[in-house]
């Protein structure tokens, strides 16, 4: 399978690393909006301008699009799906149906295969919510994220006047998480599920109380959460907060038996040292599925729900039955 990377930020670098770990993957190149001469890749992968992408139309089996969900992917994925089989990690949950329809129209019209919203949430968490709800129909789902860095929330803090740098960690409320693990099915508010931990480097002489107040009252980001703000030095930021960890758990509690007399709990958890590297690894696995499905004649847009588990693995059906079943 010949893949290429479109965009070379943290996610693109993660895909380059993942390609090295899969023997059935050949990485053709990286396509960038920057000047290719100024970009050095981790493993010496060739770099090309996005302006030259159509020259590779018959040289790439699957193009992995490594852009942001806010402004990049809504435009990039449908445009590139006109000429390539593509995979993206679009993660704005509320807009996934709209993104699907637009990409599906482009891919179907051009007989390509596109898979959107694969990573860990949406992606692996989505699959586990589906499996668990199908198995335990009389039940309730809970998803907890963290402890991990929220890049969007961190960016929101950095836009405040007087802020030099910031990291925001999403953290599950421990008591609530344990209650769900114990089989309880509470109705939870946003504040009861997660807290926000903010670490901020401020400009010298900045009004720290004012910055803290602006953070804690920011609508859509912090106002609905219990939020802590800790001011630190740039040295501490670089030393203690330079990585991008994340993770979380999906839990479903459900009843079975006569009169629903027995409780059952299904839990799927992730603990990630590197959010983008794990997401990139998922993208490569789903690219394999896209490649196989396109070879079988599947066209249009897909989500992780449409992918057979066997298509994700480099192993043959016989090997999977012998080793993993």
Rosetta blueprint (number, residue, H / E / L):
1 X L
2 X E
3 X E
4 X E
5 X E
6 X E
7 X L
8 X L
9 X L
10 X H
11 X H
12 X H
13 X H
14 X H
15 X H
16 X H
17 X H
18 X H
19 X H
20 X H
21 X L
22 X L
23 X L
24 X L
25 X L
26 X E
27 X E
28 X E
29 X E
30 X E
31 X E
32 X E
33 X L
34 X L
35 X L
36 X H
37 X H
38 X H
39 X L
40 X L
41 X L
42 X L
43 X L
44 X L
45 X L
46 X L
47 X E
48 X E
49 X E
50 X H
51 X H
52 X H
53 X H
54 X H
55 X H
56 X H
57 X L
58 X L
59 X L
60 X L
61 X L
62 X E
63 X E
64 X E
65 X E
66 X L
67 X L
68 X L
69 X L
70 X L
71 X L
72 X L
73 X H
74 X H
75 X H
76 X H
77 X H
78 X H
79 X H
80 X H
81 X L
82 X L
83 X L
84 X L
85 X L
86 X E
87 X E
88 X L
89 X L
90 X L
91 X L
92 X L
93 X H
94 X H
95 X H
96 X H
97 X H
98 X H
99 X H
100 X H
101 X H
102 X H
103 X H
104 X H
105 X H
106 X H
107 X H
108 X H
109 X H
110 X H
111 X L
112 X L
113 X E
114 X E
115 X E
116 X L
117 X L
118 X L
119 X L
120 X E
121 X L
122 X L
123 X E
124 X H
125 X H
126 X H
127 X H
128 X H
129 X H
130 X H
131 X H
132 X H
133 X H
134 X H
135 X H
136 X L
137 X L
138 X L
139 X E
140 X E
141 X E
142 X E
143 X E
144 X E
145 X E
146 X L
147 X L
148 X E
149 X E
150 X L
151 X H
152 X H
153 X H
154 X H
155 X H
156 X H
157 X H
158 X H
159 X L
160 X L
161 X L
162 X L
163 X E
164 X E
165 X E
166 X E
167 X E
168 X E
169 X E
170 X E
171 X E
172 X E
173 X L
174 X H
175 X H
176 X H
177 X H
178 X H
179 X H
180 X H
181 X H
182 X L
183 X L
184 X L
185 X L
186 X L
187 X L
188 X L
189 X L
190 X H
191 X H
192 X H
193 X H
194 X E
195 X E
196 X E
197 X E
198 X E
199 X E
200 X E
201 X E
202 X E
203 X L
204 X L
205 X L
206 X L
207 X L
208 X H
209 X H
210 X H
211 X H
212 X H
213 X H
214 X H
215 X H
216 X H
217 X L
218 X L
219 X L
220 X L
221 X L
222 X L
223 X L
224 X L
225 X L
226 X E
227 X E
228 X E
229 X E
230 X E
231 X E
232 X L
233 X L
234 X H
235 X H
236 X H
237 X H
238 X H
239 X H
240 X H
241 X L
242 X L
243 X L
244 X L
245 X L
246 X E
247 X E
248 X E
249 X E
250 X E
251 X E
252 X E
253 X E
254 X E
255 X E
256 X E
257 X L
258 X H
259 X H
260 X H
261 X L
262 X E
263 X E
264 X E
265 X E
266 X E
267 X E
268 X E
269 X E
270 X E
271 X E
272 X E
273 X L
274 X L
275 X H
276 X H
277 X H
278 X H
279 X H
280 X H
281 X H
282 X H
283 X H
284 X H
285 X H
286 X H
287 X H
288 X H
289 X H
290 X H
291 X H
292 X H
293 X H
294 X H
295 X H
296 X L
297 X L
298 X L
299 X L
300 X E
301 X E
302 X E
303 X L
304 X H
305 X H
306 X H
307 X L
308 X L
309 X H
310 X H
311 X H
312 X H
313 X L
314 X L
315 X L
316 X L
317 X H
318 X H
319 X H
320 X H
321 X H
322 X H
323 X H
324 X L
325 X L
